Amino acid sequence: MSPDTAPHSEKGQPAAAAAPGATSADQTAGPPIVRARSLSGRGPEGIAFGPVDLAVPAGGMHVLQGDPGSGRTSLLLAVAGRFSPVSGDLEVAGHTSPARIREVCAIAGFADIDEIDDGVRVRAVVAEQLAWRTRWYRRAPRFDAERQAALFAPVFGPLPQPDPAARFGDLSELDRMLVRIAMAVHDDPRLLIIDDLEQVRSRPDQELLARRLIALGERRTVLATVINPLPAGIGPHRIYPEATVAEATTPEKDH
């Protein structure tokens, strides 16, 4: 393996071996959309993550897997340009400044950042999104079912879309997450970052969510976090296991 992709730990010990038949990172064509070198972050209680070496190839779905408290959320926010690392280098889609990174990256599923109030009706969520994306000198388009369908279609795909009159808190966990993702991808970001797919607790719904993210990965790069492995047979995605998330992160296996 090349120095950029060889899994290693902070103490120099090798990370867990790839699963039989896996494709290693040095066999992946094309430059990475995310490249981090010795990246570390610090929170109120000390080190949040790192040092991390991370190379995420452009396109497809990529999953950081690790226990709660392993720093996955802080690392994702750093990659998204929303958390300032204390050391190391980060480049996302060729950009190094947080402001430019935020222009090419969207986030969903983060507590206190993109949360939607339970009492808000779906049509109000859509109307606010349409207004937010309208230039100041133009009148915001009025909500209608066709605009909601167009906004939700890339994310929901063949899944039924929620009733515009439904309150957000009455939706299923899957639908709530998909609505938040739909808000995030409206501007067609190059990188979509999603925290904690297990906010959707039902395993069958987790599978549906993962399949929709894999579909979204056909047009952009999707980077997400999980605690437990995703359901088997969902389609192609790349796992970055906990040992390498906490210290030096490189892809371990393709599924």
Secondary structure, DSSP 8 states (H G I E B T S, - for coil): --TTT--B-TTS-B-----TT---GGG--S-EEEEEEEEEEEETTEEEEEEEEEEEESSEEEEEE--TTSSHHHHHHHHTTSS--SEEEEEETTB-SHHHHHHHEEEES-TTTS---TTSBHHHHHHHHHHHTS-TTS------HHHHHHHHHHHHTTS----TTSBGGGS-HHHHHHHHHHHHHTT--SEEEE--GGGS--HHHHHHHHHHHHHHTTTSEEEEEESS---TTS---EEE-HHHHHS-----EE-
